[in-house]
Each structure stands twice: as C-alpha cells, then as structure tokens.
Amino acid sequence: GPNTPSSSLQAAPEKQYQTTSLLVCHLVLVQDLSVDIYHDEKNENLFDVRGTRDTRYEIVKKRIDKACEDGTTTRVTQPGCLSIVYSTNHEWDEYSQYLLYLAREGLVEGSYKIGNVEPLQGVTGLRFARVRILPKQTCVGPGGSHSASVS
C-alpha cells in the first residue's frame, strides 16, 4: 500500500577520502618586546596583532619562514624540527635552557644546530638554533601506559 516503506531504498555510496602526509615546521621567533594580540570576531583571523612594532613582527616572521641559513640554500625551518630564531646572547641563554628541558623530557634530540639567518629585507643579525623533534613515544609505567607527543 501507499504507507508501506519502499523496498527500493539504496544505501548512500561510500565516500572515498585521500590521505595526505603533512610535514610540519615549528618556528619560535624570540622578540624582547611585548606583542599586543587581540581576538577579532569580525575577521576570519582568530587572533590579530596591533601596532607598528607588532606589524613588523608579523612581517619578520613571514620572511624568516622562507629564509635560508646564511651562505646556503637550506631553509632555517625544516620539517620535523623546532627552529628558534633570536638576535641576542641574552635571548639564546634563556631559550637554550628550554631546549635542555625538552631534551631531558625526551621531546627533542639532545644536540642542535646553531647558525646565522641570511640577511633579510629590513632585518639583519638574526641567529637560529634548530633541533629535531623526537617521534611520539609510548611509555609503560607503574600506572599502565600513556603516550607523550609534541604538537
């Protein structure tokens, strides 16, 4: 009858998804000045920066992302690595302690490369340290198992 369900219902075709490997480069730009970050709900960007110094920071960050080690064609940022870009010995003294901590925790390798960033438009004298991030490890301890990873 008209109220009986149709026997000709067809299942929706299964969607085929393509998987893509994504290689991630991590960049920390050390700046000894504060940056004003605010949330802008009207804009597509979740967070934005204010002021001329902050705009300069954004421009420098974009240039560093494409920058090479001085005298080479090797990029400062490398897949699977954390690159810290700094300009003063004081900044390096602080951030080298963070790298030691991450190495002790087994999150990064214990050795790192130090070098100079090629001169960029409007910015010279930047240095970098680059360390390989260790792959996700599963640890088994007294309380069972847990995993540690860096994202």
DSSP file with accessible surface (Angstrom, degrees, kcal/mol):
  #  RESIDUE AA STRUCTURE BP1 BP2  ACC     N-H-->O    O-->H-N    N-H-->O    O-->H-N    TCO  KAPPA ALPHA  PHI   PSI    X-CA   Y-CA   Z-CA
    1    1 A G    >         0   0   82      0, 0.0     3,-1.2     0, 0.0     0, 0.0   0.000 360.0 360.0 360.0 179.4    0.0    0.0    0.0
    2    2 A P  T 3   +     0   0  134      0, 0.0     0, 0.0     0, 0.0     0, 0.0   0.734 360.0  52.9 -67.4 -23.6    0.9    3.7   -0.1
    3    3 A N  T 3  S+     0   0  161      2,-0.1     3,-0.0     3,-0.0     0, 0.0   0.424  85.2 101.4 -94.4   1.2    2.0    3.7    3.6
    4    4 A T  S <  S-     0   0   92     -3,-1.2     3,-0.1     1,-0.1     0, 0.0  -0.683  82.2-104.3 -87.4 141.4    4.5    0.7    3.3
    5    5 A P        -     0   0  118      0, 0.0     2,-0.2     0, 0.0    -1,-0.1  -0.302  40.1-104.5 -63.1 147.0    8.2    1.6    3.1
    6    6 A S    >   -     0   0   66      1,-0.1     3,-0.6     2,-0.1    -3,-0.0  -0.477  16.7-150.6 -72.5 138.3    9.7    1.2   -0.3
    7    7 A S  T 3  S+     0   0  128      1,-0.2    -1,-0.1    -2,-0.2     0, 0.0   0.448  88.1  75.1 -87.1   0.6   11.9   -1.8   -0.8
    8    8 A S  T 3   +     0   0   87      2,-0.1    -1,-0.2     0, 0.0     2,-0.2   0.132  61.7 137.8-100.5  21.4   14.0    0.1   -3.4
    9    9 A L    <   -     0   0  148     -3,-0.6     2,-0.4     1,-0.0     0, 0.0  -0.462  39.8-153.3 -65.8 136.5   15.9    2.2   -0.8
   10   10 A Q        -     0   0  183     -2,-0.2     2,-0.1     3,-0.0    -2,-0.1  -0.909  14.3-116.9-115.5 142.6   19.6    2.4   -1.7
   11   11 A A        -     0   0   96     -2,-0.4     3,-0.1     1,-0.1     0, 0.0  -0.454  39.5-102.3 -71.8 144.2   22.5    3.0    0.6
   12   12 A A        -     0   0   88     -2,-0.1    -1,-0.1     1,-0.1     3,-0.1  -0.425  45.6-100.6 -63.6 141.0   24.4    6.2    0.1
   13   13 A P        -     0   0  119      0, 0.0     2,-0.2     0, 0.0    -1,-0.1  -0.362  41.4-104.2 -64.7 143.5   27.7    5.5   -1.8
   14   14 A E        -     0   0  174      1,-0.1     2,-0.3    -3,-0.1    -3,-0.0  -0.475  34.5-122.1 -68.3 138.3   30.7    5.4    0.5
   15   15 A K        -     0   0  155     -2,-0.2     2,-0.5    -3,-0.1    -1,-0.1  -0.621  17.8-138.4 -81.3 140.1   32.9    8.5    0.3
   16   16 A Q        -     0   0  170     -2,-0.3     2,-0.4     2,-0.0    -1,-0.0  -0.875  18.8-163.2 -99.3 125.7   36.5    7.9   -0.7
   17   17 A Y        -     0   0  183     -2,-0.5     2,-0.5     0, 0.0    -2,-0.0  -0.903  10.0-142.2-110.6 139.4   39.0   10.0    1.2
   18   18 A Q        -     0   0  177     -2,-0.4     2,-0.3     2,-0.0    -2,-0.0  -0.840  15.3-142.5 -98.3 132.4   42.5   10.7    0.2
   19   19 A T        -     0   0  135     -2,-0.5     2,-0.4     2,-0.0     0, 0.0  -0.747  15.5-167.2 -95.3 144.1   45.1   10.8    2.9
   20   20 A T        -     0   0  116     -2,-0.3     2,-0.3     2,-0.0    -2,-0.0  -0.997  19.7-128.5-131.1 134.0   48.0   13.2    2.7
   21   21 A S        -     0   0  112     -2,-0.4     2,-0.5     2,-0.0    -2,-0.0  -0.659  24.0-155.4 -78.8 136.7   51.1   13.3    4.8
   22   22 A L        -     0   0  148     -2,-0.3     2,-0.5     2,-0.0    -2,-0.0  -0.969   3.5-157.2-118.5 121.4   51.7   16.7    6.3
   23   23 A L        -     0   0  131     -2,-0.5     2,-0.4    56,-0.0    -2,-0.0  -0.881  15.7-155.7 -98.1 126.6   55.2   17.8    7.3
   24   24 A V        -     0   0   68     -2,-0.5    56,-2.6    54,-0.0     2,-0.4  -0.853  10.3-161.5-111.1 135.8   55.3   20.4   10.0
   25   25 A C        -     0   0   52     -2,-0.4     2,-0.5    54,-0.2    57,-0.2  -0.954  12.9-149.5-110.5 131.7   58.0   23.0   10.7
   26   26 A H  E     -a   82   0A  51     55,-2.3    57,-3.0    -2,-0.4     2,-0.4  -0.895  14.7-172.9-104.9 129.0   57.9   24.7   14.1
   27   27 A L  E     -a   83   0A  48     -2,-0.5     2,-0.5    55,-0.2    57,-0.2  -0.983  11.4-173.6-126.4 128.4   59.2   28.3   14.4
   28   28 A V  E     -a   84   0A  51     55,-2.8    57,-3.0    -2,-0.4     2,-0.7  -0.988   9.2-162.4-116.8 119.1   59.7   30.3   17.5
   29   29 A L  E     -a   85   0A  19     -2,-0.5     2,-0.4    55,-0.2    57,-0.2  -0.917  12.7-147.4-102.1 112.6   60.7   34.0   16.9
   30   30 A V        +     0   0   14     55,-3.1     2,-0.4    -2,-0.7    57,-0.1  -0.686  22.5 173.6 -83.2 128.2   62.1   35.4   20.1
   31   31 A Q        -     0   0   49     -2,-0.4     4,-0.1     2,-0.1    -2,-0.0  -0.989  29.7-148.5-138.0 126.4   61.4   39.1   20.5
   32   32 A D  S    S+     0   0  121     -2,-0.4     2,-0.3     2,-0.1    -2,-0.0   0.216  77.8  80.3 -82.4  16.3   62.3   41.0   23.6
   33   33 A L  S    S-     0   0   92     20,-0.1    -2,-0.1     0, 0.0     2,-0.1  -0.913  86.6-106.9-118.7 151.9   59.3   43.3   23.2
   34   34 A S        -     0   0   86     -2,-0.3     2,-0.4     1,-0.0    -2,-0.1  -0.425  27.2-148.3 -75.5 151.4   55.7   42.6   24.1
   35   35 A V        -     0   0   39     -2,-0.1     2,-0.7    -4,-0.1    16,-0.1  -0.984  10.0-135.8-120.4 128.7   53.2   42.0   21.3
   36   36 A D        -     0   0   94     14,-0.5    14,-1.7    -2,-0.4     2,-0.4  -0.781  26.8-176.5 -86.0 114.6   49.6   43.0   21.7
   37   37 A I  E     +D   49   0B 110     -2,-0.7     2,-0.3    12,-0.2    12,-0.2  -0.931   4.0 176.8-112.6 133.9   47.4   40.1   20.5
   38   38 A Y  E     -D   48   0B  60     10,-2.5    10,-2.5    -2,-0.4     2,-0.5  -0.938  31.4-113.6-135.9 159.3   43.6   40.5   20.4
   39   39 A H  E     -D   47   0B 101     -2,-0.3     2,-0.6     8,-0.2     8,-0.2  -0.799  25.4-165.2 -93.6 127.4   40.7   38.5   19.2
   40   40 A D        -     0   0   33      6,-0.9     3,-0.5    -2,-0.5    -2,-0.0  -0.910   9.5-177.5-117.4 103.5   38.8   39.9   16.2
   41   41 A E  S    S+     0   0  173     -2,-0.6    -1,-0.1     1,-0.2     6,-0.0   0.751  82.5  57.0 -72.8 -23.6   35.4   38.2   15.8
   42   42 A K  S    S+     0   0  200      2,-0.0    -1,-0.2     3,-0.0     2,-0.2   0.726 100.5  70.1 -78.2 -20.8   34.6   40.2   12.6
   43   43 A N  S    S-     0   0   64     -3,-0.5    -3,-0.1     2,-0.3     5,-0.0  -0.585  85.5-123.9 -98.2 156.4   37.7   39.0   10.9
   44   44 A E  S    S+     0   0  185     -2,-0.2     2,-0.3     2,-0.0    -1,-0.1   0.816  92.5  87.2 -64.3 -32.1   38.5   35.5    9.6
   45   45 A N  S    S-     0   0   86      1,-0.2    -5,-0.4    -6,-0.0    -2,-0.3  -0.540  70.5-151.2 -71.9 134.0   41.6   35.5   11.7
   46   46 A L  S    S+     0   0  118     -2,-0.3    -6,-0.9     1,-0.2     2,-0.3   0.894  83.3  22.2 -70.3 -37.7   41.0   34.3   15.3
   47   47 A F  E     +D   39   0B 131     -8,-0.2     2,-0.3    -3,-0.0    -8,-0.2  -0.956  69.1 178.4-131.0 149.2   43.8   36.5   16.6
   48   48 A D  E     -D   38   0B  46    -10,-2.5   -10,-2.5    -2,-0.3     2,-0.3  -0.905  22.7-120.6-141.5 168.9   45.5   39.6   15.2
   49   49 A V  E     -D   37   0B  18     -2,-0.3     2,-0.3   -12,-0.2   -12,-0.2  -0.807  19.2-146.5-115.5 155.7   48.2   41.9   16.3
   50   50 A R        +     0   0  140    -14,-1.7   -14,-0.5    -2,-0.3     4,-0.4  -0.893  50.4  29.2-119.3 151.9   48.1   45.7   16.9
   51   51 A G  S  > S-     0   0   48     -2,-0.3     4,-2.1     3,-0.2     5,-0.2   0.114  84.3 -82.0  90.8 160.4   50.6   48.5   16.5
   52   52 A T  H  > S+     0   0  125      2,-0.2     4,-2.4     1,-0.2     5,-0.2   0.895 126.9  50.6 -70.7 -38.1   53.5   49.2   14.2
   53   53 A R  H  > S+     0   0  142      1,-0.2     4,-2.0     2,-0.2    -1,-0.2   0.903 112.1  49.0 -64.0 -38.5   56.0   47.1   16.1
   54   54 A D  H  > S+     0   0    5     -4,-0.4     4,-2.0     2,-0.2    -2,-0.2   0.882 109.6  50.8 -69.6 -36.0   53.6   44.2   16.1
   55   55 A T  H  X S+     0   0   71     -4,-2.1     4,-2.3     2,-0.2    -2,-0.2   0.923 109.0  51.7 -65.6 -41.3   53.0   44.5   12.4
   56   56 A R  H  X S+     0   0  133     -4,-2.4     4,-3.0     1,-0.2     5,-0.2   0.913 106.6  54.9 -60.1 -41.1   56.8   44.5   11.9
   57   57 A Y  H  X S+     0   0   43     -4,-2.0     4,-2.6     1,-0.2    -1,-0.2   0.930 108.3  48.1 -57.5 -46.1   56.9   41.3   14.0
   58   58 A E  H  X S+     0   0   48     -4,-2.0     4,-2.0     2,-0.2    -1,-0.2   0.905 112.7  48.2 -62.9 -41.5   54.4   39.6   11.6
   59   59 A I  H  X S+     0   0   75     -4,-2.3     4,-2.1     2,-0.2    -2,-0.2   0.942 112.8  47.7 -65.2 -45.6   56.3   40.7    8.5
   60   60 A V  H  X S+     0   0   10     -4,-3.0     4,-2.7     1,-0.2     5,-0.2   0.924 109.5  54.0 -62.1 -42.8   59.7   39.5   10.0
   61   61 A K  H  X S+     0   0   71     -4,-2.6     4,-1.9    -5,-0.2    -1,-0.2   0.922 109.1  48.1 -59.4 -42.5   58.0   36.2   11.0
   62   62 A K  H  X S+     0   0  135     -4,-2.0     4,-0.7     1,-0.2    -1,-0.2   0.888 112.4  49.0 -66.5 -37.7   56.8   35.6    7.4
   63   63 A R  H >X S+     0   0   79     -4,-2.1     3,-0.7     1,-0.2     4,-0.6   0.899 109.7  51.5 -67.9 -40.1   60.3   36.4    6.0
   64   64 A I  H >< S+     0   0    0     -4,-2.7     3,-1.1     1,-0.2    13,-0.3   0.884  99.7  64.2 -64.8 -35.9   62.0   34.1    8.4
   65   65 A D  H 3< S+     0   0   72     -4,-1.9    -1,-0.2     1,-0.3    12,-0.2   0.818 113.4  34.0 -59.0 -27.5   59.7   31.3    7.4
   66   66 A K  H << S+     0   0  132     -3,-0.7    -1,-0.3    -4,-0.7    -2,-0.2   0.431  98.1 114.7-104.2  -1.5   61.2   31.4    3.9
   67   67 A A    <<  -     0   0    1     -3,-1.1     9,-2.5    -4,-0.6    10,-0.5  -0.303  52.9-143.2 -75.5 155.4   64.7   32.4    5.0
   68   68 A C  B     -E   75   0C  22      7,-0.3    50,-2.6     8,-0.1     7,-0.3  -0.711  31.0 -87.3-110.2 163.0   67.8   30.2    4.5
   69   69 A E  B >   -F  117   0D  16      5,-3.1     3,-2.1    -2,-0.2    48,-0.2  -0.453  65.4 -86.8 -62.6 142.1   70.9   29.7    6.6
   70   70 A D  T 3  S+     0   0   88     46,-3.1    46,-0.2     1,-0.3    -1,-0.1  -0.289 112.7   9.5 -57.8 128.4   73.4   32.3    5.7
   71   71 A G  T 3  S+     0   0   77      1,-0.3    -1,-0.3    -3,-0.1     2,-0.2   0.541 118.9  77.5  81.6   6.3   75.5   31.2    2.7
   72   72 A T  S <  S-     0   0   59     -3,-2.1    -1,-0.3     2,-0.2    -4,-0.1  -0.800  78.0-125.5-133.4 179.6   73.4   28.2    1.9
   73   73 A T  S    S+     0   0  135     -2,-0.2     2,-0.5    -3,-0.1    -3,-0.1   0.171  73.8 116.1-109.6  14.3   70.1   27.2    0.2
   74   74 A T        -     0   0   59     -5,-0.2    -5,-3.1     1,-0.0    -2,-0.2  -0.735  67.8-123.7 -86.7 125.1   69.0   25.3    3.3
   75   75 A R  B     -E   68   0C 120     -2,-0.5    -7,-0.3    -7,-0.3    -8,-0.1  -0.358   7.4-132.7 -66.8 147.1   65.9   26.8    4.9
   76   76 A V  S    S+     0   0    0     -9,-2.5     2,-0.4   -12,-0.3    -1,-0.1   0.913  97.0  61.4 -64.5 -43.3   66.0   27.8    8.6
   77   77 A T  S    S-     0   0    6    -10,-0.5    -2,-0.1   -13,-0.3   -50,-0.1  -0.738  73.1-177.8 -87.4 131.9   62.7   26.0    9.2
   78   78 A Q    >   -     0   0   55     -2,-0.4     3,-1.8   -52,-0.2   -52,-0.4  -0.975  34.4 -95.0-130.3 144.0   62.9   22.2    8.5
   79   79 A P  T 3  S+     0   0   51      0, 0.0   -54,-0.2     0, 0.0     3,-0.1  -0.287 110.8  16.1 -56.9 137.1   60.1   19.6    8.6
   80   80 A G  T 3  S+     0   0   30    -56,-2.6    53,-2.9     1,-0.2     2,-0.3   0.578 110.1 104.1  77.2   9.7   60.1   17.7   11.9
   81   81 A C  E <   - B   0 132A   5     -3,-1.8   -55,-2.3   -57,-0.4     2,-0.5  -0.872  65.5-134.9-124.4 157.8   62.2   20.3   13.6
   82   82 A L  E     -aB  26 131A  24     49,-2.9    49,-2.3    -2,-0.3     2,-0.5  -0.955  23.9-164.4-106.6 121.6   61.8   23.2   16.0
   83   83 A S  E     -aB  27 130A   0    -57,-3.0   -55,-2.8    -2,-0.5     2,-0.5  -0.953   3.8-164.1-110.2 127.9   63.7   26.4   14.9
   84   84 A I  E     -aB  28 129A   5     45,-3.1    45,-2.1    -2,-0.5     2,-0.5  -0.961   5.7-163.5-111.4 120.7   64.3   29.1   17.4
   85   85 A V  E     +aB  29 128A   0    -57,-3.0   -55,-3.1    -2,-0.5     2,-0.3  -0.921  21.3 155.4-108.4 130.0   65.3   32.5   15.8
   86   86 A Y  E     - B   0 127A   5     41,-2.5    41,-3.3    -2,-0.5   -55,-0.1  -0.877  35.2-152.7-145.3 171.6   66.8   35.1   18.1
   87   87 A S  S    S+     0   0   51     -2,-0.3     2,-0.3    39,-0.2    -1,-0.1   0.611  70.4  54.1-127.2 -17.7   69.1   38.1   18.0
   88   88 A T  S  > S-     0   0   56      1,-0.1     4,-2.0    39,-0.1     5,-0.1  -0.848  72.1-125.0-122.9 157.0   70.9   38.5   21.3
   89   89 A N  H  > S+     0   0  102     -2,-0.3     4,-2.8     1,-0.2     5,-0.2   0.854 113.2  58.6 -61.9 -35.8   73.1   36.3   23.5
   90   90 A H  H  > S+     0   0  119      2,-0.2     4,-1.7     1,-0.2    -1,-0.2   0.922 105.8  47.9 -60.3 -44.1   70.7   37.0   26.4
   91   91 A E  H  > S+     0   0    7      1,-0.2     4,-2.6     2,-0.2     5,-0.2   0.925 112.5  49.2 -63.4 -42.5   67.8   35.6   24.4
   92   92 A W  H  X S+     0   0   32     -4,-2.0     4,-2.8     1,-0.2     5,-0.3   0.910 105.7  57.2 -64.7 -40.6   69.8   32.5   23.5
   93   93 A D  H  X S+     0   0   96     -4,-2.8     4,-0.9     1,-0.2    -1,-0.2   0.921 112.5  42.0 -55.4 -43.2   70.8   32.0   27.1
   94   94 A E  H >X S+     0   0   79     -4,-1.7     4,-1.1     1,-0.2     3,-0.6   0.956 117.7  43.6 -69.1 -50.4   67.2   31.8   28.1
   95   95 A Y  H 3X S+     0   0   57     -4,-2.6     4,-2.0     1,-0.2    -2,-0.2   0.792 104.3  63.2 -74.2 -24.6   65.9   29.6   25.2
   96   96 A S  H 3X S+     0   0   12     -4,-2.8     4,-2.1    -5,-0.2    -1,-0.2   0.870 100.9  55.1 -65.3 -31.2   68.9   27.2   25.4
   97   97 A Q  H <X S+     0   0  112     -4,-0.9     4,-2.1    -3,-0.6    -1,-0.2   0.880 105.3  51.8 -67.0 -37.5   67.6   26.3   28.8
   98   98 A Y  H  X S+     0   0  108     -4,-1.1     4,-2.5     2,-0.2    -2,-0.2   0.903 108.8  50.9 -64.2 -40.3   64.2   25.5   27.3
   99   99 A L  H  X S+     0   0    7     -4,-2.0     4,-2.4     2,-0.2    -2,-0.2   0.906 108.3  52.0 -64.6 -40.0   65.9   23.2   24.8
  100  100 A L  H  X S+     0   0   75     -4,-2.1     4,-2.5     2,-0.2    -1,-0.2   0.919 110.3  49.0 -60.9 -42.1   67.7   21.4   27.6
  101  101 A Y  H  X S+     0   0  116     -4,-2.1     4,-2.0     2,-0.2    -2,-0.2   0.943 110.9  48.9 -62.0 -47.6   64.5   20.8   29.4
  102  102 A L  H  <>S+     0   0   46     -4,-2.5     5,-2.6     1,-0.2     6,-0.8   0.885 111.9  50.0 -61.9 -36.5   62.7   19.5   26.2
  103  103 A A  H ><5S+     0   0   29     -4,-2.4     3,-1.5     4,-0.2    -1,-0.2   0.924 108.6  51.7 -67.7 -42.6   65.7   17.2   25.6
  104  104 A R  H 3<5S+     0   0  175     -4,-2.5    -1,-0.2     1,-0.3    -2,-0.2   0.859 108.6  52.3 -60.8 -35.0   65.6   15.9   29.2
  105  105 A E  T 3<5S-     0   0  113     -4,-2.0    -1,-0.3    -5,-0.2    -2,-0.2   0.492 116.7-117.3 -79.5  -4.3   61.9   15.2   28.8
  106  106 A G  T < 5S+     0   0   27     -3,-1.5    -3,-0.2    -4,-0.2    -2,-0.1   0.711  83.9 116.0  77.8  21.0   62.7   13.2   25.6
  107  107 A L  S   <S+     0   0   42     -5,-2.6    27,-2.1    -6,-0.2     2,-0.3   0.739  77.5  22.0 -94.1 -26.6   60.7   15.5   23.3
  108  108 A V  B    S-G  133   0E   5     -6,-0.8    25,-0.2    25,-0.3    -2,-0.2  -0.921  92.2 -89.1-134.6 162.2   63.7   16.8   21.2
  109  109 A E        -     0   0   79     23,-2.3    -6,-0.1    -2,-0.3    -5,-0.1  -0.277  34.6-121.9 -64.7 159.5   67.2   15.5   20.4
  110  110 A G  S    S+     0   0   63     -7,-0.1     2,-0.3    -8,-0.1    -1,-0.1   0.656  92.5  61.2 -80.0 -16.3   70.0   16.5   22.8
  111  111 A S        -     0   0   82     21,-0.1    21,-0.5    -8,-0.0     2,-0.3  -0.839  64.2-177.0-112.7 152.5   72.0   18.1   20.0
  112  112 A Y        -     0   0   86     -2,-0.3     2,-0.4    19,-0.1    19,-0.2  -0.942  25.1-115.9-142.8 161.2   71.1   21.1   17.9
  113  113 A K  E     -C  130   0A 100     17,-2.7    17,-2.7    -2,-0.3     2,-0.4  -0.853  24.5-162.7-100.6 136.5   72.4   23.2   15.0
  114  114 A I  E     +C  129   0A  83     -2,-0.4     2,-0.3    15,-0.2    15,-0.2  -0.936  25.3 136.7-116.9 140.4   73.3   26.8   15.5
  115  115 A G  E     -C  128   0A  17     13,-2.2    13,-2.8    -2,-0.4     2,-0.4  -0.946  48.1 -84.3-162.8-175.5   73.7   29.3   12.6
  116  116 A N  E     -C  127   0A  89     -2,-0.3   -46,-3.1    11,-0.2     2,-0.3  -0.847  34.3-126.7-105.4 142.4   73.0   32.7   11.2
  117  117 A V  B     -F   69   0D   6      9,-2.6     8,-0.3    -2,-0.4     9,-0.2  -0.674  37.3-103.7 -82.9 137.8   69.9   33.6    9.2
  118  118 A E        -     0   0   62    -50,-2.6     8,-0.1    -2,-0.3    -1,-0.1  -0.229  50.5 -85.5 -55.7 149.5   70.6   35.1    5.8
  119  119 A P        -     0   0   84      0, 0.0     2,-0.3     0, 0.0     5,-0.2  -0.404  53.2-160.5 -59.1 132.7   70.2   38.9    5.8
  120  120 A L  B >   -H  123   0F  23      3,-2.9     3,-2.2    -3,-0.1     2,-0.3  -0.776  34.5 -75.9-113.0 162.0   66.5   39.7    5.1
  121  121 A Q  T 3  S-     0   0  149     -2,-0.3   -58,-0.1     1,-0.3    -1,-0.0  -0.376 120.0  -4.1 -58.8 115.9   64.9   42.9    3.9
  122  122 A G  T 3  S+     0   0   67     -2,-0.3     2,-0.4     1,-0.1    -1,-0.3   0.438 124.3  81.8  82.5  -2.3   64.9   45.2    6.9
  123  123 A V  B <   +H  120   0F  14     -3,-2.2    -3,-2.9   -63,-0.0     2,-0.3  -0.970  47.3 160.0-141.8 124.4   66.4   42.6    9.2
  124  124 A T        +     0   0  111     -2,-0.4    -6,-0.1    -5,-0.2    -3,-0.0  -0.923  53.1  43.4-134.8 162.5   70.0   41.6    9.8
  125  125 A G        +     0   0   54     -2,-0.3     2,-0.2    -8,-0.3    -1,-0.1   0.587  68.7 148.9  83.2  12.9   71.9   39.8   12.5
  126  126 A L        -     0   0   18     -9,-0.2    -9,-2.6    -8,-0.1     2,-0.3  -0.552  25.4-166.2 -81.2 145.0   69.4   37.1   13.3
  127  127 A R  E     -BC  86 116A  62    -41,-3.3   -41,-2.5   -11,-0.3     2,-0.3  -0.813   2.0-157.0-121.4 165.4   70.7   33.7   14.5
  128  128 A F  E     -BC  85 115A   0    -13,-2.8   -13,-2.2    -2,-0.3     2,-0.4  -0.971  14.4-157.4-142.4 158.0   68.9   30.4   14.9
  129  129 A A  E     -BC  84 114A   1    -45,-2.1   -45,-3.1    -2,-0.3     2,-0.4  -0.994  17.5-166.8-129.2 134.7   69.0   27.1   16.7
  130  130 A R  E     +BC  83 113A  28    -17,-2.7   -17,-2.7    -2,-0.4     2,-0.4  -0.991   7.4 178.1-128.7 132.4   67.3   24.1   15.1
  131  131 A V  E     -B   82   0A   3    -49,-2.3   -49,-2.9    -2,-0.4     2,-0.3  -0.980  30.5-115.1-133.6 142.8   66.6   20.8   16.9
  132  132 A R  E     -B   81   0A 116    -21,-0.5   -23,-2.3    -2,-0.4     2,-0.4  -0.601  27.5-130.6 -77.2 134.7   64.9   17.6   15.6
  133  133 A I  B     -G  108   0E  29    -53,-2.9   -25,-0.3    -2,-0.3   -26,-0.1  -0.731  25.3-123.9 -83.9 130.8   61.6   16.8   17.4
  134  134 A L        -     0   0   45    -27,-2.1    16,-0.3    -2,-0.4     3,-0.1  -0.484  30.7-101.5 -76.0 147.7   61.5   13.2   18.5
  135  135 A P        -     0   0  101      0, 0.0    -1,-0.1     0, 0.0     0, 0.0  -0.202  51.1 -76.0 -66.5 160.7   58.7   11.0   17.3
  136  136 A K        -     0   0  140     14,-0.1     2,-0.4     1,-0.0    13,-0.2  -0.301  54.2-160.2 -56.3 133.7   55.7   10.2   19.5
  137  137 A Q  E     -I  148   0G  95     11,-1.6    11,-2.1    -3,-0.1     2,-0.5  -0.943  13.3-140.0-122.5 143.0   56.7    7.5   22.1
  138  138 A T  E     -I  147   0G 105     -2,-0.4     2,-0.4     9,-0.2     9,-0.2  -0.896  21.8-162.1-100.9 127.1   54.5    5.2   24.1
  139  139 A C  E     -I  146   0G  49      7,-2.7     7,-2.3    -2,-0.5     2,-0.6  -0.884   8.8-154.6-111.1 140.2   55.7    4.8   27.7
  140  140 A V  E     +I  145   0G 123     -2,-0.4     5,-0.2     5,-0.2    -2,-0.0  -0.967  27.3 162.5-114.0 120.5   54.7    2.0   30.0
  141  141 A G  E >   -I  144   0G  33      3,-3.1     3,-1.8    -2,-0.6    -2,-0.0  -0.581  55.9 -76.2-123.9-170.9   54.9    2.8   33.7
  142  142 A P  T 3  S+     0   0  149      0, 0.0     3,-0.1     0, 0.0    -2,-0.0   0.826 127.8  51.2 -59.9 -30.5   53.6    1.6   37.0
  143  143 A G  T 3  S-     0   0   85      1,-0.3     2,-0.3     3,-0.0    -3,-0.0   0.306 122.8 -93.5 -92.2  11.5   50.2    3.0   36.4
  144  144 A G  E <   -I  141   0G  36     -3,-1.8    -3,-3.1     2,-0.0     2,-0.3  -0.872  66.1 -34.0 114.4-150.3   49.7    1.5   32.9
  145  145 A S  E     +I  140   0G  88     -2,-0.3     2,-0.3    -5,-0.2    -5,-0.2  -0.830  51.4 165.0-115.7 151.6   50.6    3.0   29.6
  146  146 A H  E     -I  139   0G 116     -7,-2.3    -7,-2.7    -2,-0.3     2,-0.4  -0.963  25.3-129.6-151.2 163.3   50.4    6.6   28.3
  147  147 A S  E     -I  138   0G  61     -2,-0.3     2,-0.4    -9,-0.2    -9,-0.2  -0.909  10.0-156.6-121.0 150.1   51.8    8.4   25.3
  148  148 A A  E     +I  137   0G  42    -11,-2.1   -11,-1.6    -2,-0.4     2,-0.3  -0.970  21.3 163.3-121.7 137.6   53.8   11.6   25.1
  149  149 A S        -     0   0   65     -2,-0.4     2,-0.5   -13,-0.2   -42,-0.1  -0.983  33.4-128.0-149.4 161.4   53.9   13.7   22.0
  150  150 A V              0   0   59     -2,-0.3   -14,-0.1   -16,-0.3    -2,-0.0  -0.943 360.0 360.0-109.7 130.4   54.9   17.1   20.8
  151  151 A S              0   0  135     -2,-0.5    -2,-0.0     0, 0.0     0, 0.0  -0.931 360.0 360.0-119.0 360.0   52.3   19.0   18.7
